[in-house]
């Protein structure tokens, strides 16, 4: 009797395993791909979709139903005609990558800071005038591109993006930068060119991991002395400003390889430049160097190539 029960239970167990296996197979078949190219397609299997590519589909509206994709990690909605985004977008708490560039966006959702897993945000080439304060909540952000908009200022909360490594806010209308920028100690690449900046934060040198800095085509009259503390800096682009001199502390940039400072009001380069043994290219056209200043610079760095005109 016990043997019969045992055999019966064994058969039932095998049958249940078979059913579970069939269920898993069915789920696997339903999720054969994790990508979709239209929202209706994505919503037909919402628990499968991790990537939604809506690029270049002439969209004027992103429906709130996009929030029904709980596993969505990558959303590409660039090169459309979007002017606004649904607040429901901020419910996509699995989102890692968001491309919204080349639209006609006038604003961002107030609660965008809820996207705590977002690591890459591209909102360049829109018509944005401000970033919402909640942007400080994007504590996984590493790559932020907001160039070619109409920003006149940036929120202090930007300084809360402590994982940020790449920041491009070029081609805007920025008059100043938040002091909190100096809190972004992981920054490697910063592009602030083509704005209206009159000065840089005094604590710029706190960005000790910075490797490339472009502040060309602004209205800078001087650089903060603390720039010498950006010890990993390899490329420094200063063209198109109103600089009359460079700080002596620039001689502390031991890893600097390229210095570009065209179209300023420089009459000489600091003698401390002679310490920069890795500096191989110096482009300083359209300045007012005296012949003696040129000779001194070339003699100080015989291994570097100078371009004075």
JORA-V750730 format. One record per helix or strand. SS is the DSSP state (2 for helix, 1 for strand). FROM is the first residue (numbers start at 1). LEN is the number of residues. If there is no record, write none. Layout:
ss=SS from=FROM len=LEN
ss=SS from=FROM len=LEN
This chain:
ss=2 from=2 len=29
ss=1 from=35 len=2
ss=2 from=39 len=5
ss=1 from=51 len=3
ss=2 from=64 len=5
ss=1 from=74 len=3
ss=2 from=87 len=5
ss=1 from=97 len=3
ss=2 from=112 len=3
ss=1 from=120 len=3
ss=2 from=133 len=5
ss=1 from=143 len=3
ss=2 from=156 len=5
ss=1 from=166 len=3
ss=2 from=179 len=5
ss=1 from=189 len=3
ss=2 from=204 len=3
ss=1 from=212 len=3
ss=2 from=225 len=5
ss=1 from=235 len=3
ss=2 from=248 len=5
ss=1 from=258 len=3
ss=2 from=271 len=5
ss=1 from=281 len=3
ss=2 from=291 len=10
ss=1 from=305 len=3
